[in-house]
Amino acid sequence: MTAATLTIDLEAISDNWHALDALSGDSTATGAVIKANAYGLGVARVAEALRDAGVTSFFVAEAREGLVLRRSVGDDAEIFVFSGHMAGDANLLERANLIPLLNTPAQIARHFQSLPKHPFGIQLDTGMNRLGMEAAEFAALRDDILAAGPALVMSHLACADDPNHPQNAAQLAAFREMTDGIDVRRSLAATGGILLGKEYHFDLTRPGIGLYGGLPFTEARPVVRLSLPVIQTREVRKGETVGYSATWTAERDSIIATLAGGYADGLIRALSGRALLWDDDTPCNLVGRVSMDLLTVDVTDLDDIPETLDILCDMQTVDDLAEMAGTIGYEILTGLGARYKRVYKG
Ligand SMILES: *Cc1c(COP(=O)(O)O)cnc(C)c1O
């Protein structure tokens, strides 16, 4: 069979959630962000595993994701939507009982008009300048908002992956200034914010990447393994080249394996000539260009040619691969393609 196998360790996800939960005190609840199909790993299975681990608050990017999530976690969990209440969302928000995190005065007006009794939260901008109301907008509507009883007030940190960045403390101060003294649950921290310490935790945290084994949660258990089948091997003489544009030249007589998996599967072309493929704990160099469906690997030094080689495993995490390609683990994870056979473990 040609399909590569992506193994997703649900027990590791659950352990990572417990580990992040243990970092905050008893008065802080730990939610889970499962936007973008649970960072590419499959919302249905991941959400069920997290619910079974004890998660009762979930976050998605848009209302349609919330509908899918509602089907897998059942009626009890609360589901927040970061993009808030967009035009045309009312039906979906009501039907799936989703809580929009309202971002603008226009969203507030839309929500109060079309779903007056329906729960909502508020997203504030404390310096990232991406989503949420600014301090002055919030101040102007504060009485109306608080009278309607928001379920949550939240903001998002721009630099939490760097504990020394001065913007962390600045955003914390801005958040406190806007929300201290109001009787509403508060949320500021994603994975990075949890690691910054207790003053960032408030009532509810929102980890995503740390659950899925990525930085900045260095203690995370790896969650994914990606094994690519060997389709063919060939002898390549010293001086011959491999792949598109002939970018790699054999410096010795070599054995080259061609594997199923390419940039159409999220193994981005920037990995060309950089990534390693692993036979258990033995590394082999990816040589030449990554093509759409295939990549080529120098297996000359292996005693036996295995049926598969791993490009993601305990030896090479999503962050290792991301660094080789000049990107971040989030992008590698969410780009993992649709052609893999997905196997859930745990
Ligand atoms: C994606 C996202 C999160 C989760 O962030 P991680 O860095 O993956 O933990 C939390 N809050 C908001 C607003 C987000 O967009």
The ligand as an SDF file (V2000), in Angstrom:
LIG
                    3D

 15 15  0  0  0  0  0  0  0  0999 V2000
   -4.5570   29.4780   18.6010 C   0  0  0  0  0  0  0  0  0  0  0  0
   -4.9450   30.2420   19.8090 C   0  0  0  0  0  0  0  0  0  0  0  0
   -4.6970   29.7150   21.0990 C   0  0  0  0  0  0  0  0  0  0  0  0
   -3.8520   28.4910   21.3230 C   0  0  0  0  0  0  0  0  0  0  0  0
   -2.5130   28.8740   21.1710 O   0  0  0  0  0  0  0  0  0  0  0  0
   -1.2980   27.8480   21.3540 P   0  0  0  0  0  0  0  0  0  0  0  0
   -0.1000   28.7030   21.1600 O   0  0  0  0  0  0  0  0  0  0  0  0
   -1.4530   26.8420   20.2650 O   0  0  0  0  0  0  0  0  0  0  0  0
   -1.4020   27.2600   22.7010 O   0  0  0  0  0  0  0  0  0  0  0  0
   -5.2330   30.3870   22.1840 C   0  0  0  0  0  0  0  0  0  0  0  0
   -5.9180   31.5430   22.0260 N   0  0  0  0  0  0  0  0  0  0  0  0
   -6.1240   32.1130   20.8100 C   0  0  0  0  0  0  0  0  0  0  0  0
   -6.8650   33.3830   20.7170 C   0  0  0  0  0  0  0  0  0  0  0  0
   -5.6340   31.4930   19.6620 C   0  0  0  0  0  0  0  0  0  0  0  0
   -5.8360   32.0410   18.4590 O   0  0  0  0  0  0  0  0  0  0  0  0
  1  2  1  0
  2  3  1  0
  2 14  2  0
  3  4  1  0
  3 10  2  0
  4  5  1  0
  5  6  1  0
  6  7  2  0
  6  8  1  0
  6  9  1  0
 10 11  1  0
 11 12  2  0
 12 13  1  0
 12 14  1  0
 14 15  1  0
M  END
$$$$
